[in-house]
């Protein structure tokens, strides 16, 4: 579907809608962008929390491994 078809179809649909319904369509124009922005922020916070958890786990594993290697080396 090309842009002209979409524009004409939308114009015809809006012409047949009641004025309050056409107005409501215009009010909700930015809702998708806001929803995507919120989802991106949530994913960013989850990613940051997971990275911090991974770093802590890596430090703990590194310390445990070094301790065990030293114990094996000293026996």
C-alpha atoms as one frame of an Amber mdcrd trajectory, in Angstrom:
protein
   0.000   0.000   0.000   1.458   3.370  -0.927   1.236   6.541   1.155  -1.457
   8.136  -0.996  -3.791   5.177  -0.494  -3.245   5.260   3.247  -3.891   9.017
   3.425  -7.106   8.819   1.378  -8.389   5.794   3.280  -7.755   7.474   6.603
  -9.404  10.699   5.445 -12.507   8.824   4.294 -12.717   6.898   7.565 -12.340
  10.056   9.647 -14.989  11.841   7.577 -17.507   9.143   8.518 -16.647   9.106
  12.201 -18.455  11.208  14.731 -16.532  14.357  15.620 -15.723  13.116  19.136
 -14.277   9.854  17.770 -12.126  11.651  15.212 -10.902  13.972  17.962 -10.041
  10.994  20.170  -7.925   9.470  17.384  -5.866  12.651  17.264  -5.450  12.695
  21.064  -3.904   9.215  21.073  -1.381   9.947  18.342   1.726   9.839  20.581
   0.688   6.906  22.769   2.795   4.351  20.892   5.934   6.445  21.142   5.451
   6.938  24.879   4.828   3.227  25.439   7.961   2.285  23.518  10.014   4.830
  25.479   8.788   3.384  28.777   9.568  -0.160  27.598  13.079   0.901  26.538
  13.719   2.507  29.933  12.521  -0.596  31.769  14.766  -2.800  29.642  17.722
  -0.467  30.259  17.222  -0.650  34.029  16.889  -4.439  33.887  20.045  -4.675
  31.784  21.972  -2.469  34.217  20.784  -4.545  37.190  21.761  -7.759  35.442
  25.207  -6.347  34.598  25.804  -5.338  38.215  24.701  -8.799  39.370  26.992
 -10.433  36.816  29.955  -8.336  37.954  29.344  -9.276  41.599  29.026 -12.950
  40.689  32.248 -12.755  38.649  34.171 -11.196  41.565  32.899 -13.873  43.965
  33.814 -16.668  41.540  37.247 -15.129  40.923  37.973 -14.873  44.656  36.780
 -18.427  45.319  38.846 -19.812  42.424  41.987 -17.974  43.556  41.516 -19.236
  47.111  41.081 -22.837  45.955  44.117 -22.632  43.649  46.242 -21.292  46.508
  44.999 -24.096  48.782  45.884 -26.707  46.159  49.312 -25.087  45.587  50.170
 -25.011  49.291  49.344 -28.685  49.938
